[in-house]
Amino acid sequence: MNKKHICASCGGRSISKRISFEQRWGEQLVVFEDVPAHECPQCGSVWIASKALRSMDKALQNGEKPTHKMTVPVWSLSRLKAA
């Protein structure tokens, strides 16, 4: 995946790579791994192809079983004591 593209945000050269993509689905936080994307090393912008986005939406809508699950810690700033 070495094909380079022009970044629409800054004009830099974005590169093709595989990323992890986090998204809210209702009340859940879901993570997709190994997502094909273009990332600009200059400004950090990331683009995911519409085909990949449709595949992720379809997996969620069809209730496909995830590859694995992870635990995510959550902090509430309103409950933390000010330092």
mmCIF file of the N, C-alpha and C atoms, coordinates in Angstrom:
data_MODEL
# 
_entry.id   MODEL 
# 
loop_
_atom_site.group_PDB 
_atom_site.id 
_atom_site.type_symbol 
_atom_site.label_atom_id 
_atom_site.label_alt_id 
_atom_site.label_comp_id 
_atom_site.label_asym_id 
_atom_site.label_entity_id 
_atom_site.label_seq_id 
_atom_site.pdbx_PDB_ins_code 
_atom_site.Cartn_x 
_atom_site.Cartn_y 
_atom_site.Cartn_z 
_atom_site.occupancy 
_atom_site.B_iso_or_equiv 
_atom_site.pdbx_formal_charge 
_atom_site.auth_seq_id 
_atom_site.auth_comp_id 
_atom_site.auth_asym_id 
_atom_site.auth_atom_id 
_atom_site.pdbx_PDB_model_num 
ATOM 1   N N  . MET A 1 1  ? 0.826   -1.194  0.000  1.00 0.00 ? 1  MET A N  1 
ATOM 2   C CA . MET A 1 1  ? 0.000   0.000   0.000  1.00 0.00 ? 1  MET A CA 1 
ATOM 3   C C  . MET A 1 1  ? 0.870   1.259   0.000  1.00 0.00 ? 1  MET A C  1 
ATOM 4   N N  . ASN A 1 2  ? 1.693   1.427   -0.973 1.00 0.00 ? 2  ASN A N  1 
ATOM 5   C CA . ASN A 1 2  ? 2.583   2.574   -1.027 1.00 0.00 ? 2  ASN A CA 1 
ATOM 6   C C  . ASN A 1 2  ? 2.074   3.685   -1.941 1.00 0.00 ? 2  ASN A C  1 
ATOM 7   N N  . LYS A 1 3  ? 0.911   3.524   -2.540 1.00 0.00 ? 3  LYS A N  1 
ATOM 8   C CA . LYS A 1 3  ? 0.385   4.517   -3.456 1.00 0.00 ? 3  LYS A CA 1 
ATOM 9   C C  . LYS A 1 3  ? 0.140   5.836   -2.711 1.00 0.00 ? 3  LYS A C  1 
ATOM 10  N N  . LYS A 1 4  ? 0.597   6.958   -3.296 1.00 0.00 ? 4  LYS A N  1 
ATOM 11  C CA . LYS A 1 4  ? 0.463   8.262   -2.646 1.00 0.00 ? 4  LYS A CA 1 
ATOM 12  C C  . LYS A 1 4  ? -0.618  9.085   -3.324 1.00 0.00 ? 4  LYS A C  1 
ATOM 13  N N  . HIS A 1 5  ? -1.285  9.906   -2.537 1.00 0.00 ? 5  HIS A N  1 
ATOM 14  C CA . HIS A 1 5  ? -2.355  10.769  -3.010 1.00 0.00 ? 5  HIS A CA 1 
ATOM 15  C C  . HIS A 1 5  ? -2.137  12.170  -2.443 1.00 0.00 ? 5  HIS A C  1 
ATOM 16  N N  . ILE A 1 6  ? -2.762  13.158  -3.065 1.00 0.00 ? 6  ILE A N  1 
ATOM 17  C CA . ILE A 1 6  ? -2.677  14.530  -2.573 1.00 0.00 ? 6  ILE A CA 1 
ATOM 18  C C  . ILE A 1 6  ? -3.712  14.730  -1.459 1.00 0.00 ? 6  ILE A C  1 
ATOM 19  N N  . CYS A 1 7  ? -3.271  15.293  -0.354 1.00 0.00 ? 7  CYS A N  1 
ATOM 20  C CA . CYS A 1 7  ? -4.146  15.579  0.781  1.00 0.00 ? 7  CYS A CA 1 
ATOM 21  C C  . CYS A 1 7  ? -5.064  16.750  0.433  1.00 0.00 ? 7  CYS A C  1 
ATOM 22  N N  . ALA A 1 8  ? -6.364  16.551  0.606  1.00 0.00 ? 8  ALA A N  1 
ATOM 23  C CA . ALA A 1 8  ? -7.344  17.598  0.303  1.00 0.00 ? 8  ALA A CA 1 
ATOM 24  C C  . ALA A 1 8  ? -7.292  18.734  1.327  1.00 0.00 ? 8  ALA A C  1 
ATOM 25  N N  . SER A 1 9  ? -6.742  18.493  2.511  1.00 0.00 ? 9  SER A N  1 
ATOM 26  C CA . SER A 1 9  ? -6.697  19.528  3.547  1.00 0.00 ? 9  SER A CA 1 
ATOM 27  C C  . SER A 1 9  ? -5.506  20.465  3.416  1.00 0.00 ? 9  SER A C  1 
ATOM 28  N N  . CYS A 1 10 ? -4.313  19.884  3.176  1.00 0.00 ? 10 CYS A N  1 
ATOM 29  C CA . CYS A 1 10 ? -3.110  20.721  3.185  1.00 0.00 ? 10 CYS A CA 1 
ATOM 30  C C  . CYS A 1 10 ? -2.299  20.664  1.895  1.00 0.00 ? 10 CYS A C  1 
ATOM 31  N N  . GLY A 1 11 ? -2.664  19.753  0.986  1.00 0.00 ? 11 GLY A N  1 
ATOM 32  C CA . GLY A 1 11 ? -1.914  19.625  -0.252 1.00 0.00 ? 11 GLY A CA 1 
ATOM 33  C C  . GLY A 1 11 ? -0.695  18.725  -0.139 1.00 0.00 ? 11 GLY A C  1 
ATOM 34  N N  . GLY A 1 12 ? -0.478  18.149  1.036  1.00 0.00 ? 12 GLY A N  1 
ATOM 35  C CA . GLY A 1 12 ? 0.649   17.235  1.230  1.00 0.00 ? 12 GLY A CA 1 
ATOM 36  C C  . GLY A 1 12 ? 0.404   15.912  0.525  1.00 0.00 ? 12 GLY A C  1 
ATOM 37  N N  . ARG A 1 13 ? 1.343   15.006  0.659  1.00 0.00 ? 13 ARG A N  1 
ATOM 38  C CA . ARG A 1 13 ? 1.235   13.692  0.017  1.00 0.00 ? 13 ARG A CA 1 
ATOM 39  C C  . ARG A 1 13 ? 0.745   12.677  1.045  1.00 0.00 ? 13 ARG A C  1 
ATOM 40  N N  . SER A 1 14 ? -0.532  12.291  0.940  1.00 0.00 ? 14 SER A N  1 
ATOM 41  C CA . SER A 1 14 ? -1.061  11.284  1.859  1.00 0.00 ? 14 SER A CA 1 
ATOM 42  C C  . SER A 1 14 ? -0.624  9.905   1.384  1.00 0.00 ? 14 SER A C  1 
ATOM 43  N N  . ILE A 1 15 ? -0.553  8.959   2.309  1.00 0.00 ? 15 ILE A N  1 
ATOM 44  C CA . ILE A 1 15 ? -0.115  7.609   1.979  1.00 0.00 ? 15 ILE A CA 1 
ATOM 45  C C  . ILE A 1 15 ? -1.202  6.598   2.350  1.00 0.00 ? 15 ILE A C  1 
ATOM 46  N N  . SER A 1 16 ? -1.251  5.510   1.611  1.00 0.00 ? 16 SER A N  1 
ATOM 47  C CA . SER A 1 16 ? -2.189  4.428   1.894  1.00 0.00 ? 16 SER A CA 1 
ATOM 48  C C  . SER A 1 16 ? -1.650  3.609   3.052  1.00 0.00 ? 16 SER A C  1 
ATOM 49  N N  . LYS A 1 17 ? -2.529  3.270   3.988  1.00 0.00 ? 17 LYS A N  1 
ATOM 50  C CA . LYS A 1 17 ? -2.137  2.434   5.115  1.00 0.00 ? 17 LYS A CA 1 
ATOM 51  C C  . LYS A 1 17 ? -3.364  1.776   5.711  1.00 0.00 ? 17 LYS A C  1 
ATOM 52  N N  . ARG A 1 18 ? -3.173  0.906   6.667  1.00 0.00 ? 18 ARG A N  1 
ATOM 53  C CA . ARG A 1 18 ? -4.257  0.252   7.398  1.00 0.00 ? 18 ARG A CA 1 
ATOM 54  C C  . ARG A 1 18 ? -4.310  0.864   8.787  1.00 0.00 ? 18 ARG A C  1 
ATOM 55  N N  . ILE A 1 19 ? -5.532  1.220   9.240  1.00 0.00 ? 19 ILE A N  1 
ATOM 56  C CA . ILE A 1 19 ? -5.698  1.887   10.532 1.00 0.00 ? 19 ILE A CA 1 
ATOM 57  C C  . ILE A 1 19 ? -6.758  1.178   11.365 1.00 0.00 ? 19 ILE A C  1 
ATOM 58  N N  . SER A 1 20 ? -6.853  1.565   12.622 1.00 0.00 ? 20 SER A N  1 
ATOM 59  C CA . SER A 1 20 ? -7.989  1.216   13.476 1.00 0.00 ? 20 SER A CA 1 
ATOM 60  C C  . SER A 1 20 ? -8.910  2.428   13.479 1.00 0.00 ? 20 SER A C  1 
ATOM 61  N N  . PHE A 1 21 ? -10.212 2.177   13.400 1.00 0.00 ? 21 PHE A N  1 
ATOM 62  C CA . PHE A 1 21 ? -11.202 3.248   13.310 1.00 0.00 ? 21 PHE A CA 1 
ATOM 63  C C  . PHE A 1 21 ? -12.238 3.046   14.404 1.00 0.00 ? 21 PHE A C  1 
ATOM 64  N N  . GLU A 1 22 ? -12.402 4.058   15.261 1.00 0.00 ? 22 GLU A N  1 
ATOM 65  C CA . GLU A 1 22 ? -13.370 4.003   16.358 1.00 0.00 ? 22 GLU A CA 1 
ATOM 66  C C  . GLU A 1 22 ? -14.599 4.819   15.972 1.00 0.00 ? 22 GLU A C  1 
ATOM 67  N N  . GLN A 1 23 ? -15.782 4.306   16.350 1.00 0.00 ? 23 GLN A N  1 
ATOM 68  C CA . GLN A 1 23 ? -17.030 4.978   15.994 1.00 0.00 ? 23 GLN A CA 1 
ATOM 69  C C  . GLN A 1 23 ? -18.089 4.636   17.032 1.00 0.00 ? 23 GLN A C  1 
ATOM 70  N N  . ARG A 1 24 ? -18.959 5.575   17.322 1.00 0.00 ? 24 ARG A N  1 
ATOM 71  C CA . ARG A 1 24 ? -20.103 5.288   18.190 1.00 0.00 ? 24 ARG A CA 1 
ATOM 72  C C  . ARG A 1 24 ? -21.204 4.676   17.351 1.00 0.00 ? 24 ARG A C  1 
ATOM 73  N N  . TRP A 1 25 ? -21.846 3.642   17.881 1.00 0.00 ? 25 TRP A N  1 
ATOM 74  C CA . TRP A 1 25 ? -22.999 3.008   17.260 1.00 0.00 ? 25 TRP A CA 1 
ATOM 75  C C  . TRP A 1 25 ? -24.056 2.934   18.344 1.00 0.00 ? 25 TRP A C  1 
ATOM 76  N N  . GLY A 1 26 ? -24.965 3.914   18.343 1.00 0.00 ? 26 GLY A N  1 
ATOM 77  C CA . GLY A 1 26 ? -25.919 4.021   19.441 1.00 0.00 ? 26 GLY A CA 1 
ATOM 78  C C  . GLY A 1 26 ? -25.158 4.356   20.713 1.00 0.00 ? 26 GLY A C  1 
ATOM 79  N N  . GLU A 1 27 ? -25.343 3.545   21.726 1.00 0.00 ? 27 GLU A N  1 
ATOM 80  C CA . GLU A 1 27 ? -24.658 3.756   23.012 1.00 0.00 ? 27 GLU A CA 1 
ATOM 81  C C  . GLU A 1 27 ? -23.304 3.054   23.071 1.00 0.00 ? 27 GLU A C  1 
ATOM 82  N N  . GLN A 1 28 ? -22.960 2.310   22.045 1.00 0.00 ? 28 GLN A N  1 
ATOM 83  C CA . GLN A 1 28 ? -21.714 1.539   22.050 1.00 0.00 ? 28 GLN A CA 1 
ATOM 84  C C  . GLN A 1 28 ? -20.594 2.272   21.332 1.00 0.00 ? 28 GLN A C  1 
ATOM 85  N N  . LEU A 1 29 ? -19.392 2.009   21.783 1.00 0.00 ? 29 LEU A N  1 
ATOM 86  C CA . LEU A 1 29 ? -18.199 2.424   21.053 1.00 0.00 ? 29 LEU A CA 1 
ATOM 87  C C  . LEU A 1 29 ? -17.685 1.176   20.353 1.00 0.00 ? 29 LEU A C  1 
ATOM 88  N N  . VAL A 1 30 ? -17.572 1.238   19.032 1.00 0.00 ? 30 VAL A N  1 
ATOM 89  C CA . VAL A 1 30 ? -17.092 0.083   18.266 1.00 0.00 ? 30 VAL A CA 1 
ATOM 90  C C  . VAL A 1 30 ? -15.763 0.438   17.606 1.00 0.00 ? 30 VAL A C  1 
ATOM 91  N N  . VAL A 1 31 ? -14.941 -0.572  17.381 1.00 0.00 ? 31 VAL A N  1 
ATOM 92  C CA . VAL A 1 31 ? -13.626 -0.383  16.776 1.00 0.00 ? 31 VAL A CA 1 
ATOM 93  C C  . VAL A 1 31 ? -13.495 -1.339  15.599 1.00 0.00 ? 31 VAL A C  1 
ATOM 94  N N  . PHE A 1 32 ? -13.061 -0.818  14.481 1.00 0.00 ? 32 PHE A N  1 
ATOM 95  C CA . PHE A 1 32 ? -12.750 -1.634  13.316 1.00 0.00 ? 32 PHE A CA 1 
ATOM 96  C C  . PHE A 1 32 ? -11.241 -1.582  13.121 1.00 0.00 ? 32 PHE A C  1 
ATOM 97  N N  . GLU A 1 33 ? -10.629 -2.753  12.978 1.00 0.00 ? 33 GLU A N  1 
ATOM 98  C CA . GLU A 1 33 ? -9.189  -2.842  12.758 1.00 0.00 ? 33 GLU A CA 1 
ATOM 99  C C  . GLU A 1 33 ? -8.902  -3.151  11.294 1.00 0.00 ? 33 GLU A C  1 
ATOM 100 N N  . ASP A 1 34 ? -7.703  -2.848  10.862 1.00 0.00 ? 34 ASP A N  1 
ATOM 101 C CA . ASP A 1 34 ? -7.226  -3.185  9.526  1.00 0.00 ? 34 ASP A CA 1 
ATOM 102 C C  . ASP A 1 34 ? -8.066  -2.512  8.437  1.00 0.00 ? 34 ASP A C  1 
ATOM 103 N N  . VAL A 1 35 ? -8.433  -1.247  8.668  1.00 0.00 ? 35 VAL A N  1 
ATOM 104 C CA . VAL A 1 35 ? -9.257  -0.474  7.734  1.00 0.00 ? 35 VAL A CA 1 
ATOM 105 C C  . VAL A 1 35 ? -8.345  0.222   6.724  1.00 0.00 ? 35 VAL A C  1 
ATOM 106 N N  . PRO A 1 36 ? -8.572  0.013   5.415  1.00 0.00 ? 36 PRO A N  1 
ATOM 107 C CA . PRO A 1 36 ? -7.765  0.719   4.420  1.00 0.00 ? 36 PRO A CA 1 
ATOM 108 C C  . PRO A 1 36 ? -8.103  2.204   4.420  1.00 0.00 ? 36 PRO A C  1 
ATOM 109 N N  . ALA A 1 37 ? -7.069  3.040   4.459  1.00 0.00 ? 37 ALA A N  1 
ATOM 110 C CA . ALA A 1 37 ? -7.281  4.488   4.540  1.00 0.00 ? 37 ALA A CA 1 
ATOM 111 C C  . ALA A 1 37 ? -6.107  5.216   3.907  1.00 0.00 ? 37 ALA A C  1 
ATOM 112 N N  . HIS A 1 38 ? -6.279  6.517   3.730  1.00 0.00 ? 38 HIS A N  1 
ATOM 113 C CA . HIS A 1 38 ? -5.200  7.403   3.304  1.00 0.00 ? 38 HIS A CA 1 
ATOM 114 C C  . HIS A 1 38 ? -4.964  8.367   4.461  1.00 0.00 ? 38 HIS A C  1 
ATOM 115 N N  . GLU A 1 39 ? -3.703  8.521   4.865  1.00 0.00 ? 39 GLU A N  1 
ATOM 116 C CA . GLU A 1 39 ? -3.361  9.408   5.973  1.00 0.00 ? 39 GLU A CA 1 
ATOM 117 C C  . GLU A 1 39 ? -2.272  10.375  5.516  1.00 0.00 ? 39 GLU A C  1 
ATOM 118 N N  . CYS A 1 40 ? -2.451  11.635  5.872  1.00 0.00 ? 40 CYS A N  1 
ATOM 119 C CA . CYS A 1 40 ? -1.454  12.646  5.541  1.00 0.00 ? 40 CYS A CA 1 
ATOM 120 C C  . CYS A 1 40 ? -0.482  12.790  6.713  1.00 0.00 ? 40 CYS A C  1 
ATOM 121 N N  . PRO A 1 41 ? 0.784   12.455  6.524  1.00 0.00 ? 41 PRO A N  1 
ATOM 122 C CA . PRO A 1 41 ? 1.755   12.601  7.605  1.00 0.00 ? 41 PRO A CA 1 
ATOM 123 C C  . PRO A 1 41 ? 2.047   14.065  7.936  1.00 0.00 ? 41 PRO A C  1 
ATOM 124 N N  . GLN A 1 42 ? 1.690   14.957  7.022  1.00 0.00 ? 42 GLN A N  1 
ATOM 125 C CA . GLN A 1 42 ? 1.955   16.379  7.222  1.00 0.00 ? 42 GLN A CA 1 
ATOM 126 C C  . GLN A 1 42 ? 0.944   17.015  8.189  1.00 0.00 ? 42 GLN A C  1 
ATOM 127 N N  . CYS A 1 43 ? -0.365  16.753  7.967  1.00 0.00 ? 43 CYS A N  1 
ATOM 128 C CA . CYS A 1 43 ? -1.393  17.397  8.805  1.00 0.00 ? 43 CYS A CA 1 
ATOM 129 C C  . CYS A 1 43 ? -2.204  16.408  9.630  1.00 0.00 ? 43 CYS A C  1 
ATOM 130 N N  . GLY A 1 44 ? -2.063  15.106  9.358  1.00 0.00 ? 44 GLY A N  1 
ATOM 131 C CA . GLY A 1 44 ? -2.764  14.094  10.142 1.00 0.00 ? 44 GLY A CA 1 
ATOM 132 C C  . GLY A 1 44 ? -4.166  13.750  9.646  1.00 0.00 ? 44 GLY A C  1 
ATOM 133 N N  . SER A 1 45 ? -4.628  14.378  8.570  1.00 0.00 ? 45 SER A N  1 
ATOM 134 C CA . SER A 1 45 ? -5.960  14.063  8.041  1.00 0.00 ? 45 SER A CA 1 
ATOM 135 C C  . SER A 1 45 ? -6.020  12.619  7.569  1.00 0.00 ? 45 SER A C  1 
ATOM 136 N N  . VAL A 1 46 ? -7.184  12.001  7.776  1.00 0.00 ? 46 VAL A N  1 
ATOM 137 C CA . VAL A 1 46 ? -7.382  10.606  7.392  1.00 0.00 ? 46 VAL A CA 1 
ATOM 138 C C  . VAL A 1 46 ? -8.647  10.505  6.544  1.00 0.00 ? 46 VAL A C  1 
ATOM 139 N N  . TRP A 1 47 ? -8.576  9.738   5.454  1.00 0.00 ? 47 TRP A N  1 
ATOM 140 C CA . TRP A 1 47 ? -9.728  9.482   4.595  1.00 0.00 ? 47 TRP A CA 1 
ATOM 141 C C  . TRP A 1 47 ? -9.916  7.984   4.487  1.00 0.00 ? 47 TRP A C  1 
ATOM 142 N N  . ILE A 1 48 ? -11.169 7.554   4.640  1.00 0.00 ? 48 ILE A N  1 
ATOM 143 C CA . ILE A 1 48 ? -11.528 6.152   4.487  1.00 0.00 ? 48 ILE A CA 1 
ATOM 144 C C  . ILE A 1 48 ? -12.434 6.047   3.267  1.00 0.00 ? 48 ILE A C  1 
ATOM 145 N N  . ALA A 1 49 ? -12.154 5.092   2.396  1.00 0.00 ? 49 ALA A N  1 
ATOM 146 C CA . ALA A 1 49 ? -12.935 4.913   1.175  1.00 0.00 ? 49 ALA A CA 1 
ATOM 147 C C  . ALA A 1 49 ? -14.386 4.568   1.509  1.00 0.00 ? 49 ALA A C  1 
ATOM 148 N N  . SER A 1 50 ? -15.304 5.042   0.670  1.00 0.00 ? 50 SER A N  1 
ATOM 149 C CA . SER A 1 50 ? -16.728 4.802   0.911  1.00 0.00 ? 50 SER A CA 1 
ATOM 150 C C  . SER A 1 50 ? -17.047 3.308   0.927  1.00 0.00 ? 50 SER A C  1 
ATOM 151 N N  . LYS A 1 51 ? -16.330 2.512   0.140  1.00 0.00 ? 51 LYS A N  1 
ATOM 152 C CA . LYS A 1 51 ? -16.552 1.063   0.137  1.00 0.00 ? 51 LYS A CA 1 
ATOM 153 C C  . LYS A 1 51 ? -16.275 0.467   1.522  1.00 0.00 ? 51 LYS A C  1 
ATOM 154 N N  . ALA A 1 52 ? -15.200 0.914   2.161  1.00 0.00 ? 52 ALA A N  1 
ATOM 155 C CA . ALA A 1 52 ? -14.865 0.426   3.506  1.00 0.00 ? 52 ALA A CA 1 
ATOM 156 C C  . ALA A 1 52 ? -15.909 0.888   4.515  1.00 0.00 ? 52 ALA A C  1 
ATOM 157 N N  . LEU A 1 53 ? -16.360 2.132   4.398  1.00 0.00 ? 53 LEU A N  1 
ATOM 158 C CA . LEU A 1 53 ? -17.387 2.651   5.309  1.00 0.00 ? 53 LEU A CA 1 
ATOM 159 C C  . LEU A 1 53 ? -18.694 1.871   5.166  1.00 0.00 ? 53 LEU A C  1 
ATOM 160 N N  . ARG A 1 54 ? -19.061 1.550   3.938  1.00 0.00 ? 54 ARG A N  1 
ATOM 161 C CA . ARG A 1 54 ? -20.280 0.759   3.711  1.00 0.00 ? 54 ARG A CA 1 
ATOM 162 C C  . ARG A 1 54 ? -20.141 -0.633  4.319  1.00 0.00 ? 54 ARG A C  1 
ATOM 163 N N  . SER A 1 55 ? -18.969 -1.224  4.210  1.00 0.00 ? 55 SER A N  1 
ATOM 164 C CA . SER A 1 55 ? -18.735 -2.549  4.803  1.00 0.00 ? 55 SER A CA 1 
ATOM 165 C C  . SER A 1 55 ? -18.875 -2.505  6.321  1.00 0.00 ? 55 SER A C  1 
ATOM 166 N N  . MET A 1 56 ? -18.357 -1.449  6.936  1.00 0.00 ? 56 MET A N  1 
ATOM 167 C CA . MET A 1 56 ? -18.473 -1.314  8.394  1.00 0.00 ? 56 MET A CA 1 
ATOM 168 C C  . MET A 1 56 ? -19.931 -1.131  8.806  1.00 0.00 ? 56 MET A C  1 
ATOM 169 N N  . ASP A 1 57 ? -20.657 -0.264  8.101  1.00 0.00 ? 57 ASP A N  1 
ATOM 170 C CA . ASP A 1 57 ? -22.074 -0.045  8.406  1.00 0.00 ? 57 ASP A CA 1 
ATOM 171 C C  . ASP A 1 57 ? -22.879 -1.337  8.240  1.00 0.00 ? 57 ASP A C  1 
ATOM 172 N N  . LYS A 1 58 ? -22.602 -2.077  7.182  1.00 0.00 ? 58 LYS A N  1 
ATOM 173 C CA . LYS A 1 58 ? -23.307 -3.325  6.925  1.00 0.00 ? 58 LYS A CA 1 
ATOM 174 C C  . LYS A 1 58 ? -23.060 -4.332  8.053  1.00 0.00 ? 58 LYS A C  1 
ATOM 175 N N  . ALA A 1 59 ? -21.816 -4.428  8.499  1.00 0.00 ? 59 ALA A N  1 
ATOM 176 C CA . ALA A 1 59 ? -21.477 -5.347  9.595  1.00 0.00 ? 59 ALA A CA 1 
ATOM 177 C C  . ALA A 1 59 ? -22.264 -4.998  10.852 1.00 0.00 ? 59 ALA A C  1 
ATOM 178 N N  . LEU A 1 60 ? -22.385 -3.706  11.158 1.00 0.00 ? 60 LEU A N  1 
ATOM 179 C CA . LEU A 1 60 ? -23.121 -3.274  12.344 1.00 0.00 ? 60 LEU A CA 1 
ATOM 180 C C  . LEU A 1 60 ? -24.621 -3.495  12.181 1.00 0.00 ? 60 LEU A C  1 
ATOM 181 N N  . GLN A 1 61 ? -25.148 -3.137  11.017 1.00 0.00 ? 61 GLN A N  1 
ATOM 182 C CA . GLN A 1 61 ? -26.588 -3.298  10.779 1.00 0.00 ? 61 GLN A CA 1 
ATOM 183 C C  . GLN A 1 61 ? -27.010 -4.766  10.775 1.00 0.00 ? 61 GLN A C  1 
ATOM 184 N N  . ASN A 1 62 ? -26.147 -5.648  10.282 1.00 0.00 ? 62 ASN A N  1 
ATOM 185 C CA . ASN A 1 62 ? -26.467 -7.080  10.231 1.00 0.00 ? 62 ASN A CA 1 
ATOM 186 C C  . ASN A 1 62 ? -26.162 -7.803  11.540 1.00 0.00 ? 62 ASN A C  1 
ATOM 187 N N  . GLY A 1 63 ? -25.604 -7.083  12.510 1.00 0.00 ? 63 GLY A N  1 
ATOM 188 C CA . GLY A 1 63 ? -25.300 -7.693  13.806 1.00 0.00 ? 63 GLY A CA 1 
ATOM 189 C C  . GLY A 1 63 ? -24.205 -8.741  13.737 1.00 0.00 ? 63 GLY A C  1 
ATOM 190 N N  . GLU A 1 64 ? -23.258 -8.550  12.824 1.00 0.00 ? 64 GLU A N  1 
ATOM 191 C CA . GLU A 1 64 ? -22.163 -9.517  12.717 1.00 0.00 ? 64 GLU A CA 1 
ATOM 192 C C  . GLU A 1 64 ? -21.360 -9.568  14.008 1.00 0.00 ? 64 GLU A C  1 
ATOM 193 N N  . LYS A 1 65 ? -20.902 -10.748 14.339 1.00 0.00 ? 65 LYS A N  1 
ATOM 194 C CA . LYS A 1 65 ? -20.127 -10.961 15.564 1.00 0.00 ? 65 LYS A CA 1 
ATOM 195 C C  . LYS A 1 65 ? -18.745 -10.323 15.424 1.00 0.00 ? 65 LYS A C  1 
ATOM 196 N N  . PRO A 1 66 ? -18.307 -9.545  16.427 1.00 0.00 ? 66 PRO A N  1 
ATOM 197 C CA . PRO A 1 66 ? -16.974 -8.944  16.350 1.00 0.00 ? 66 PRO A CA 1 
ATOM 198 C C  . PRO A 1 66 ? -15.870 -10.000 16.448 1.00 0.00 ? 66 PRO A C  1 
ATOM 199 N N  . THR A 1 67 ? -14.710 -9.664  15.899 1.00 0.00 ? 67 THR A N  1 
ATOM 200 C CA . THR A 1 67 ? -13.560 -10.557 15.941 1.00 0.00 ? 67 THR A CA 1 
ATOM 201 C C  . THR A 1 67 ? -13.126 -10.817 17.381 1.00 0.00 ? 67 THR A C  1 
ATOM 202 N N  . HIS A 1 68 ? -13.100 -9.765  18.179 1.00 0.00 ? 68 HIS A N  1 
ATOM 203 C CA . HIS A 1 68 ? -12.801 -9.879  19.605 1.00 0.00 ? 68 HIS A CA 1 
ATOM 204 C C  . HIS A 1 68 ? -13.355 -8.640  20.305 1.00 0.00 ? 68 HIS A C  1 
ATOM 205 N N  . LYS A 1 69 ? -13.338 -8.635  21.618 1.00 0.00 ? 69 LYS A N  1 
ATOM 206 C CA . LYS A 1 69 ? -13.833 -7.500  22.403 1.00 0.00 ? 69 LYS A CA 1 
ATOM 207 C C  . LYS A 1 69 ? -12.701 -6.967  23.273 1.00 0.00 ? 69 LYS A C  1 
ATOM 208 N N  . MET A 1 70 ? -12.825 -5.676  23.646 1.00 0.00 ? 70 MET A N  1 
ATOM 209 C CA . MET A 1 70 ? -11.848 -5.061  24.533 1.00 0.00 ? 70 MET A CA 1 
ATOM 210 C C  . MET A 1 70 ? -12.573 -4.258  25.610 1.00 0.00 ? 70 MET A C  1 
ATOM 211 N N  . THR A 1 71 ? -11.903 -4.027  26.698 1.00 0.00 ? 71 THR A N  1 
ATOM 212 C CA . THR A 1 71 ? -12.438 -3.207  27.778 1.00 0.00 ? 71 THR A CA 1 
ATOM 213 C C  . THR A 1 71 ? -11.817 -1.820  27.680 1.00 0.00 ? 71 THR A C  1 
ATOM 214 N N  . VAL A 1 72 ? -12.655 -0.790  27.805 1.00 0.00 ? 72 VAL A N  1 
ATOM 215 C CA . VAL A 1 72 ? -12.179 0.582   27.669 1.00 0.00 ? 72 VAL A CA 1 
ATOM 216 C C  . VAL A 1 72 ? -12.445 1.336   28.979 1.00 0.00 ? 72 VAL A C  1 
ATOM 217 N N  . PRO A 1 73 ? -11.403 1.882   29.626 1.00 0.00 ? 73 PRO A N  1 
ATOM 218 C CA . PRO A 1 73 ? -11.635 2.673   30.834 1.00 0.00 ? 73 PRO A CA 1 
ATOM 219 C C  . PRO A 1 73 ? -12.276 4.021   30.486 1.00 0.00 ? 73 PRO A C  1 
ATOM 220 N N  . VAL A 1 74 ? -13.162 4.482   31.361 1.00 0.00 ? 74 VAL A N  1 
ATOM 221 C CA . VAL A 1 74 ? -13.863 5.756   31.150 1.00 0.00 ? 74 VAL A CA 1 
ATOM 222 C C  . VAL A 1 74 ? -13.771 6.582   32.427 1.00 0.00 ? 74 VAL A C  1 
ATOM 223 N N  . TRP A 1 75 ? -13.408 7.856   32.262 1.00 0.00 ? 75 TRP A N  1 
ATOM 224 C CA . TRP A 1 75 ? -13.367 8.792   33.382 1.00 0.00 ? 75 TRP A CA 1 
ATOM 225 C C  . TRP A 1 75 ? -14.392 9.888   33.147 1.00 0.00 ? 75 TRP A C  1 
ATOM 226 N N  . SER A 1 76 ? -15.042 10.328  34.214 1.00 0.00 ? 76 SER A N  1 
ATOM 227 C CA . SER A 1 76 ? -15.954 11.469  34.148 1.00 0.00 ? 76 SER A CA 1 
ATOM 228 C C  . SER A 1 76 ? -15.239 12.661  34.780 1.00 0.00 ? 76 SER A C  1 
ATOM 229 N N  . LEU A 1 77 ? -14.990 13.700  33.995 1.00 0.00 ? 77 LEU A N  1 
ATOM 230 C CA . LEU A 1 77 ? -14.282 14.864  34.534 1.00 0.00 ? 77 LEU A CA 1 
ATOM 231 C C  . LEU A 1 77 ? -15.059 15.530  35.657 1.00 0.00 ? 77 LEU A C  1 
ATOM 232 N N  . SER A 1 78 ? -16.378 15.461  35.634 1.00 0.00 ? 78 SER A N  1 
ATOM 233 C CA . SER A 1 78 ? -17.165 16.085  36.695 1.00 0.00 ? 78 SER A CA 1 
ATOM 234 C C  . SER A 1 78 ? -16.983 15.368  38.028 1.00 0.00 ? 78 SER A C  1 
ATOM 235 N N  . ARG A 1 79 ? -16.503 14.126  38.005 1.00 0.00 ? 79 ARG A N  1 
ATOM 236 C CA . ARG A 1 79 ? -16.292 13.379  39.239 1.00 0.00 ? 79 ARG A CA 1 
ATOM 237 C C  . ARG A 1 79 ? -14.840 13.378  39.715 1.00 0.00 ? 79 ARG A C  1 
ATOM 238 N N  . LEU A 1 80 ? -13.952 13.886  38.902 1.00 0.00 ? 80 LEU A N  1 
ATOM 239 C CA . LEU A 1 80 ? -12.543 13.946  39.294 1.00 0.00 ? 80 LEU A CA 1 
ATOM 240 C C  . LEU A 1 80 ? -12.304 15.168  40.171 1.00 0.00 ? 80 LEU A C  1 
ATOM 241 N N  . LYS A 1 81 ? -11.466 15.024  41.165 1.00 0.00 ? 81 LYS A N  1 
ATOM 242 C CA . LYS A 1 81 ? -11.114 16.145  42.033 1.00 0.00 ? 81 LYS A CA 1 
ATOM 243 C C  . LYS A 1 81 ? -10.133 17.050  41.292 1.00 0.00 ? 81 LYS A C  1 
ATOM 244 N N  . ALA A 1 82 ? -10.354 18.352  41.415 1.00 0.00 ? 82 ALA A N  1 
ATOM 245 C CA . ALA A 1 82 ? -9.441  19.319  40.782 1.00 0.00 ? 82 ALA A CA 1 
ATOM 246 C C  . ALA A 1 82 ? -8.083  19.233  41.460 1.00 0.00 ? 82 ALA A C  1 
ATOM 247 N N  . ALA A 1 83 ? -7.043  19.279  40.659 1.00 0.00 ? 83 ALA A N  1 
ATOM 248 C CA . ALA A 1 83 ? -5.685  19.185  41.207 1.00 0.00 ? 83 ALA A CA 1 
ATOM 249 C C  . ALA A 1 83 ? -5.218  20.514  41.738 1.00 0.00 ? 83 ALA A C  1 
# 
